[in-house]
């Protein structure tokens, strides 16, 4: 099937005048294409620009009202959810390393060969996790989030989900990015390749990021996306509150800061990650 065929399928899934059984049958074809990575919520073009596939997100959203609540438990783990989004089943043939301890991957997510999932972690519907990525303990890959090759999501890293509005670009983390422990990357963020977020960095589309190297302030672009440059090393920082009240009380707010761009020293510090795979 071509991309156009799948777009037609989504139109059929959303047509409430069609028989429920037919819509469910089409939805299962759509969901299977998500799980094989044939279709995805966002894609990068030849010049590096990302584009949201609104119709994919519309298809994902259509699956929720389409399904009835059912017991979708697996041995040892009771689950009660929409029948259209049960826990995804894996075999050795998928070549995904899922370490025992409570990890759950929802149906409709693509997880490539060579991905490592440490317990407990969670990957939601519509997510795309590319080859060699590490999803560490208590890490979340939210709905429709796009995770590149050899990305490391450290313990308790949170990658937010963006399903609505359907036209909004989901959170994107490009290849070879390192996300430190307890980081949060939420709606409206694009992390370019080889960037490093130190532990505790929080980013949203409305964040102001201070680039000390280039002496500039990075804010959301005309498309409403906050883009962290390729190779940027971002750490938690703070800036003074400028109001009279804030200044008189010595208040400050947290602010991400680019302190450097990746170099050989940074790469050496992250070299251990390959050994863990």
C-alpha positions in Angstrom: 0.0 0.0 0.0 1.1 3.5 -0.7 0.9 6.6 1.5 -2.2 7.7 -0.4 -3.8 4.3 0.2 -3.3 4.7 3.9 -4.7 8.2 3.9 -7.9 6.8 2.2 -8.0 4.1 4.9 -8.0 6.7 7.6 -10.9 8.5 5.9 -12.8 5.2 6.0 -11.9 4.6 9.6 -13.3 8.0 10.6 -16.5 7.5 8.6 -19.1 6.9 11.4 -21.7 5.9 8.8 -19.8 2.7 7.9 -20.4 -0.6 9.7 -18.3 -0.8 12.9 -16.8 -4.2 11.8 -15.5 -2.6 8.6 -14.0 0.3 10.4 -12.3 -2.0 12.9 -10.9 -4.1 10.1 -9.4 -1.0 8.4 -8.1 0.3 11.7 -6.2 -3.0 12.4 -4.4 -2.6 9.0 -3.6 1.0 9.9 -2.3 0.1 13.3 -0.1 -2.7 11.9 1.5 -0.2 9.5 2.4 2.0 12.5 4.0 -1.0 14.2 6.1 -1.9 11.2 7.2 1.8 10.7 5.6 1.9 7.3 3.7 5.0 8.3 4.6 7.5 11.0 3.3 10.7 12.6 6.1 12.9 11.3 8.9 12.6 8.7 12.1 14.4 7.8 12.6 15.5 4.3 15.8 15.5 2.3 16.9 19.0 3.5 16.3 18.2 7.2 12.9 19.8 7.7 10.3 17.8 9.7 6.6 17.6 8.6 3.7 16.3 10.5 1.5 13.7 8.9 -1.8 15.0 10.2 -3.7 12.1 8.7 -1.7 9.6 10.7 -2.5 11.4 14.0 -6.2 11.5 12.9 -6.1 7.8 12.4 -4.6 7.2 15.9 -7.2 9.4 17.5 -10.0 7.6 15.6 -8.9 4.4 17.3 -10.0 5.5 20.8 -13.8 5.9 20.3 -13.7 3.0 17.9 -12.7 0.5 20.7 -14.7 -0.8 23.6 -13.2 -1.2 27.1 -11.9 -4.8 27.4 -9.6 -6.9 29.6 -6.3 -6.6 27.6 -4.2 -8.2 30.3 -1.0 -10.2 29.7 0.3 -12.8 32.1 1.3 -11.1 35.4 0.1 -7.6 34.3 -3.6 -6.7 34.5 -4.7 -4.1 32.0 -8.2 -2.7 31.2 -8.2 -0.4 28.2 -9.7 0.2 24.8 -9.6 -3.0 22.7 -8.1 -1.1 19.8 -4.9 -0.4 21.8 -3.8 -3.5 23.8 -0.3 -4.2 24.9 1.9 -4.9 21.9 3.3 -8.4 21.7 7.0 -9.0 20.9 9.0 -12.1 20.0 12.7 -12.8 19.6 12.3 -12.1 15.9 11.7 -8.4 16.6 15.3 -8.2 18.0 14.2 -5.7 20.6 15.8 -6.2 24.0 13.1 -5.8 26.7 14.7 -6.4 30.1 12.4 -8.0 32.7 10.7 -5.7 35.2 7.6 -4.0 33.9 8.1 -2.3 30.6 5.0 -1.8 28.5 4.9 -1.0 24.8 1.4 -0.1 23.5 0.1 -1.3 20.2 0.5 1.2 17.4 4.1 2.0 18.3 7.2 1.2 16.2 10.3 -0.1 18.0 13.2 -0.9 15.7 15.6 -3.8 16.0 18.4 -3.1 18.4 16.4 -0.9 20.8 17.0 -1.6 24.5 14.1 -1.1 27.0 15.1 -1.1 30.6 12.4 -1.6 33.3 10.0 0.0 33.9 9.6 2.1 30.8 6.7 3.0 28.6 6.3 3.6 24.9 2.9 5.0 23.8 0.9 4.6 20.6 2.2 6.4 17.5 5.7 6.6 18.9 8.6 5.8 16.5 11.8 4.6 18.2 14.7 4.0 15.8 17.5 1.5 15.7 19.9 1.2 18.7 18.0 3.6 21.0 18.2 3.1 24.7 15.0 3.7 26.7 16.2 3.6 30.3 14.3 2.9 33.6 11.2 5.0 34.2 11.6 6.7 30.9 8.5 7.7 28.9 8.2 8.0 25.1 4.9 9.8 24.6 2.3 9.3 21.9 3.6 10.1 18.4 7.1 11.1 19.7 9.8 10.5 17.1 13.1 9.1 18.6 16.1 8.7 16.3 18.9 6.2 15.9 21.3 5.6 18.9 19.4 8.0 21.1 19.9 7.5 24.9 16.9 8.4 27.1 18.4 8.2 30.6 16.5 7.2 33.7 13.2 9.1 34.3 13.5 11.1 31.1 10.1 12.2 29.9 9.4 12.7 26.2 6.0 14.2 25.9 3.2 13.0 23.7 1.4 15.2 21.2 -1.7 13.9 19.5 -3.9 17.0 19.6 -4.2 19.2 17.7 -3.6 16.7 14.9 -1.6 19.3 12.9 0.9 20.0 15.8 4.4 18.6 15.3 5.1 15.9 17.8 8.2 15.9 20.0 11.2 14.9 17.9 14.6 13.7 19.0 17.1 13.2 16.2 19.9 10.6 15.8 22.7 10.3 18.4 21.1 12.6 21.0 21.8 12.1 24.7 19.0 12.9 27.1 20.1 13.0 30.7 18.2 11.7 33.8 15.1 13.5 34.9 15.0 15.6 31.7 11.6 16.6 30.3 11.1 17.4 26.6 7.5 18.4 25.9 5.2 19.8 23.2 6.7 22.0 20.5 10.3 20.8 20.8 12.8 19.5 18.2 16.2 18.3 19.4 18.6 18.1 16.5 21.2 15.4 16.0 24.0 14.8 18.5 22.7 17.3 21.0 23.2 16.6 24.7 20.7 17.5 27.5 22.3 17.4 30.9 20.3 15.9 33.8 17.4 18.0 34.9 16.9 20.1 31.7 13.3 20.9 31.0 12.2 22.1 27.6 8.8 23.1 26.2 7.9 25.1 23.1 7.8 28.3 25.2 11.2 27.9 26.8 13.9 30.5 26.3 17.3 28.9 25.7 20.4 31.0 26.2 23.3 30.1 23.9 26.4 31.3 25.6 28.6 30.2 22.7 26.8 32.2 20.0 25.5 34.9 22.4 21.9 34.5 21.3 18.5 33.6 22.8 16.8 30.6 21.1 13.0 30.8 21.1 10.2 29.0 19.1 10.4 29.7 15.3 7.7 30.9 13.0 6.2 27.4 13.0 5.9 27.4 16.8 8.7 24.9 17.3 11.6 25.3 19.7 14.7 23.9 17.9 17.8 22.9 19.9 20.8 23.1 17.5 22.8 20.1 16.4 25.5 19.2 18.8 24.4 21.7 21.5 25.3 20.8 25.1 22.4 22.1 27.2 22.5 22.4 31.1 20.0 23.7 33.6 20.6 27.3 34.5 18.7 30.3 36.0 18.1 34.0 35.2 17.0 36.8 37.5 13.4 37.9 37.7 13.4 41.5 36.4 10.3 42.8 38.3 10.8 45.0 41.3 9.2 42.5 43.5 11.3 39.6 42.1 14.5 41.6 42.3 13.8 42.6 45.9 13.4 39.0 46.9 16.3 37.7 45.0 14.1 35.5 42.8 15.1 33.7 39.7 13.6 31.2 37.2 15.1 28.1 35.7 16.5 28.5 32.2 18.2 26.0 29.9 21.7 27.2 28.8 23.9 26.0 25.9 27.3 26.0 27.4 29.2 24.4 24.5 28.9 22.3 21.4 29.9 18.6 21.2 33.6 17.9 20.9 36.0 15.0 21.3 35.8 15.4 25.1 32.0 15.2 25.1 32.1 12.1 22.8 34.6 10.4 25.1 32.3 11.0 28.1 29.4 9.3 26.2 31.4 6.5 24.7 30.3 4.0 27.4 26.8 4.0 26.0 27.6 1.7 23.1 29.0 -0.9 25.5 25.6 -1.1 27.2 23.9 -2.2 24.0 
